[in-house]
Amino acid sequence: MDNHRNAPATKADLEELRSANKADLGELPSGNKADLEQLRSANKADLEQLRSANKADLGELRAELKEGKAQLRSEMQLMHDEIVERIRDCETKLLQAFYSFAESNHKRVSAAEDETAALKSRLATVEERLTGVEKRLNMPPTR
């Protein structure tokens, strides 16, 4: 077969080719097994590296999340404190306004009460004088 490439194949050539192929096929499974074992061990090593890298990444992520959580809590506490302070300021302003209103209202009520008392006093004086006049008119003088 090697001498005459274009010559037709003989039975011996075909038999020789078959035996060579069988020998090659016989070697393939043992070579494949070794290759598969190498691939498996390489894959195991790669998986182990990935696991350790993932664990490290997860550790970093957890630390970042804890830091972010603490920062968020701090900011929320500051906002809470600011809101409480603003509410207290509003309460103070409202109480001052009500106090001013109550004070002026008290002055008006006191003034009204004073005027009422003055009117009652004047009315009592008028009533006394009227009673005196009525006594003189209804009773003749005694001599």
DAHUPE-V60498 format. One record per helix or strand. SS is the DSSP state (h for helix, s for strand). FROM is the first residue (numbers start at 1). TO is the last residue. If there is no record, write none. Layout:
SS/FROM/TO ; SS/FROM/TO
This chain:
h/11/138
